[in-house]
Amino acid sequence: MKKHKYLIILVLLILGGLIIYLTGVLELNTTKHYGDLGISKTGFYSINKDLLSKESSKIYEQIDKNVYSLKPDIDIDNVNKNEIKKIVEYYKADNPQVFWLKSDFSLDQQLFTNNIVGVNLEYYYIDNATGKQIVYTKDLVSKMNKELENETNRIIESVPVYYTDYQKAKFIHDYLVSTIEYDENANFSHNVYGALVEKKAVCDGLSKAYMYLLSQLDIESHIVYGKSKEGIAHSWNIIKLDEEYYHVDLTWDMPQGDSDTILYSNFCITDEDAKKNRVIYSPYNNINDNIYAPIPKCDSIDYNYYKKEGLLIPSYTDSDLKYILDLINETVQNRENSLQIKFEKSDDFNKFIEELTQGTNDKFYRFPYSNSQREVTIKTQNKENIVIFEFEYK
């Protein structure tokens, strides 16, 4: 009888642990910091610090102490201008959470030698409504940081703990692109506070927020700097999944126009795909004359959204068309709002669109066209060979 009792207790403990695991939440990782601000340090990395020389690492650490104490001036000796810029950029690349540190900084030079003898960090923002410069104080940073931590906790706690890293990365991707408004005029559009608390940001605010949240989920992330092929400055992320790296561009995956459809054409893509529409400034190696933090190469498609979700169409045979129509009809039967598929070949993509819109293939009788029960909208991303079906049910 005693053995049965112990066995029952053991089973209950195992079940209880399983329930906690399946329904549990992830908590925010924090480290109490040594700075005068007296706030917890969250969302930071040391990936790029580890690439610096011993002397440069000391300057990096001094920057960190100053940032968390709101102190502007750092004395340095015998370091060239390019190395100083590199150290500051590496610090910013590791610390997306320091919203109060302004991107701009100045250098002190000796009058006759032009040697760099100091770095001057800045802690303020411009109120776009009044044009006034607002200096960050200890109380203001503490208040805003608490709001940021509370919102971060709320987001992280909504991520199921049993998700894979791919699912977690997609969950955060979907949350950010569907809740944040792209707003160039918001006061904090370039940092994590604007993205997560005010829900208004531009590309660098989005990429910092993504990196910051992924750090809480133990997913390695990097910020990539570059520009669009049209010449507009741009930034996005690289993330690590199962020892491979992938580009993720939240800005370009945001819903377009009046649509609520989240795009995935920039979720877990390769270097080759990223370079089709972008110029990358960030180097692939720790190059001395490039101040941007280095990024890893991305050449795997294992976790590309379309491949991972079974939405990558390798060819366009009758069996492929049947598979596509089955997917579309399943989407409608489940009353889901959208479906995206990607063709590997441009010729197959063009042929599919032609047959769909011109009725040249009688097998499209199975396609759920608009009727009294639903409205169907078909959109394309021609450069990526992607077709998006949107369904509005009446």
VENMO-V308216 format. One record per pair of residues at least 24 apart in sequence whose C-alpha atoms are under 6 Angstrom apart, sorted by the first residue. I is the first residue (numbers start at 1). J is the second residue. D is the distance in Angstrom with one decimal. If there is no record, write none. Layout:
# VENMO-V308216
i | j | d
I | J | D
I | J | D
This chain:
# VENMO-V308216
i | j | d
25 | 157 | 4.8
25 | 161 | 5.9
26 | 156 | 5.9
26 | 157 | 5.2
28 | 153 | 5.8
28 | 216 | 5.9
29 | 216 | 5.9
35 | 65 | 5.9
35 | 68 | 4.6
35 | 69 | 4.9
36 | 69 | 4.4
37 | 68 | 5.7
37 | 69 | 5.3
37 | 138 | 5.8
43 | 97 | 5.9
43 | 212 | 4.8
43 | 215 | 5.4
44 | 94 | 5.8
44 | 95 | 4.7
45 | 94 | 4.7
46 | 94 | 5.8
48 | 90 | 5.6
72 | 120 | 5.2
72 | 121 | 4.5
73 | 119 | 5.8
73 | 120 | 4.7
74 | 118 | 5.4
74 | 119 | 5.2
75 | 117 | 5.9
75 | 118 | 4.4
76 | 117 | 4.9
76 | 118 | 5.2
77 | 117 | 5.4
86 | 291 | 4.1
90 | 293 | 5.5
96 | 208 | 5.1
96 | 212 | 6.0
99 | 191 | 5.4
127 | 187 | 5.9
177 | 254 | 4.9
203 | 235 | 5.7
203 | 251 | 5.6
204 | 235 | 5.5
207 | 236 | 5.2
207 | 237 | 5.8
224 | 282 | 5.9
225 | 281 | 5.5
225 | 282 | 5.5
226 | 279 | 5.4
226 | 280 | 4.3
226 | 281 | 4.6
227 | 278 | 5.7
227 | 279 | 5.2
228 | 277 | 6.0
228 | 278 | 4.4
229 | 277 | 5.4
229 | 278 | 5.1
245 | 298 | 4.9
246 | 270 | 5.9
246 | 298 | 5.2
268 | 304 | 4.6
269 | 304 | 5.8
270 | 298 | 5.0
270 | 299 | 5.0
271 | 298 | 5.2
311 | 341 | 4.9
312 | 342 | 5.0
312 | 343 | 5.9
313 | 342 | 6.0
313 | 343 | 4.7
314 | 344 | 5.2
316 | 348 | 5.7
337 | 390 | 5.7
337 | 391 | 4.9
338 | 389 | 5.4
338 | 390 | 4.4
338 | 391 | 5.9
339 | 388 | 5.8
339 | 389 | 5.2
340 | 387 | 5.7
340 | 388 | 4.5
341 | 386 | 5.7
341 | 387 | 5.5
342 | 385 | 5.6
342 | 386 | 4.3
343 | 385 | 5.4
346 | 385 | 6.0
349 | 385 | 5.7
